[in-house]
Amino acid sequence: MFLDIIILPILVFIISLIGIIINRSNILLILINIELMLLSITLNLLISSFLLNSVSGQILSLFIISLAAVESAIGLSLMITFYKIKGSISINLINLLKS
């Protein structure tokens, strides 16, 4: 029963990992896939917390959701700054920021 319920977060995590591997040049798609990974981990913790009758998974999932919000705010602000400087959001141009 546990494996039947937990297969959805595992599939979402694998799909988002494949999305990061395929879309390595676009920073926006990488940020979206990282958010999907964090949400699948959160769903996994909530399912485990429900099945084990524990509150610790719910508390940790709230921490992960707040961490994901901070990560997306910082990532989007860096992306906007990078777009203003270079005119593109391609990761291939990040090496040009050293100078």
C-alpha positions as CSV (number, residue, x, y, z in Angstrom):
1,M,0.0,0.0,0.0
2,F,2.8,2.4,0.8
3,L,4.5,1.9,-2.6
4,D,1.2,2.5,-4.4
5,I,0.8,5.9,-2.7
6,I,4.4,7.0,-2.9
7,I,4.8,6.3,-6.6
8,L,3.4,9.7,-7.6
9,P,6.1,11.8,-5.8
10,I,8.8,9.5,-7.1
11,L,7.6,9.9,-10.7
12,V,7.3,13.7,-10.4
13,F,10.9,13.8,-9.0
14,I,12.2,11.7,-11.8
15,I,10.4,13.7,-14.5
16,S,11.8,17.0,-13.0
17,L,15.3,15.5,-12.8
18,I,15.0,14.5,-16.5
19,G,13.8,18.1,-17.3
20,I,16.9,19.6,-15.6
21,I,19.1,17.2,-17.6
22,I,17.4,18.0,-20.9
23,N,17.0,21.8,-20.4
24,R,20.4,22.7,-19.1
25,S,20.7,25.9,-21.1
26,N,17.5,27.7,-20.0
27,I,17.6,29.0,-16.4
28,L,13.8,29.5,-16.1
29,L,13.1,25.9,-16.9
30,I,15.8,24.8,-14.5
31,L,14.1,26.8,-11.7
32,I,10.7,25.4,-12.5
33,N,12.1,21.8,-12.4
34,I,13.8,22.5,-9.1
35,E,10.5,23.7,-7.7
36,L,8.8,20.5,-8.9
37,M,11.5,18.5,-7.2
38,L,11.0,20.3,-3.9
39,L,7.2,19.9,-4.2
40,S,7.6,16.2,-4.9
41,I,9.8,15.9,-1.8
42,T,7.2,17.8,0.2
43,L,4.4,15.5,-1.0
44,N,6.5,12.5,-0.1
45,L,7.0,13.8,3.4
46,L,3.3,14.5,3.8
47,I,2.3,11.1,2.7
48,S,4.9,9.5,5.0
49,S,3.7,11.7,7.9
50,F,0.1,10.7,7.3
51,L,0.8,7.0,7.1
52,L,3.1,7.1,10.2
53,N,0.8,9.4,12.2
54,S,3.6,11.8,12.8
55,V,3.7,15.6,12.8
56,S,7.4,15.9,12.0
57,G,6.9,15.3,8.3
58,Q,4.3,18.1,8.2
59,I,6.6,20.5,10.0
60,L,9.5,19.6,7.7
61,S,7.3,20.1,4.6
62,L,6.4,23.6,5.8
63,F,10.1,24.3,6.1
64,I,10.7,23.0,2.6
65,I,7.9,25.1,1.1
66,S,9.3,28.3,2.7
67,L,12.8,27.3,1.5
68,A,11.3,26.9,-2.0
69,A,9.7,30.3,-1.9
70,V,13.0,31.9,-0.9
71,E,14.9,29.9,-3.6
72,S,12.5,31.0,-6.3
73,A,12.6,34.7,-5.2
74,I,16.4,34.7,-5.3
75,G,16.6,32.8,-8.5
76,L,14.1,35.0,-10.3
77,S,15.8,38.2,-9.1
78,L,19.2,36.8,-10.4
79,M,17.5,35.9,-13.7
80,I,16.1,39.4,-14.1
81,T,19.4,41.0,-13.3
82,F,21.2,38.6,-15.7
83,Y,18.6,39.4,-18.4
84,K,19.2,43.2,-17.9
85,I,23.0,42.7,-18.3
86,K,23.2,40.2,-21.1
87,G,19.8,40.4,-22.8
88,S,19.3,36.6,-22.6
89,I,18.6,34.0,-19.9
90,S,20.8,31.3,-21.4
91,I,23.1,29.6,-18.9
92,N,25.8,29.4,-21.6
93,L,26.4,33.2,-21.1
94,I,27.1,32.9,-17.4
95,N,30.8,32.4,-17.9
96,L,30.9,35.9,-19.5
97,L,30.0,37.5,-16.1
98,K,33.5,37.0,-14.7
99,S,34.9,40.2,-16.3
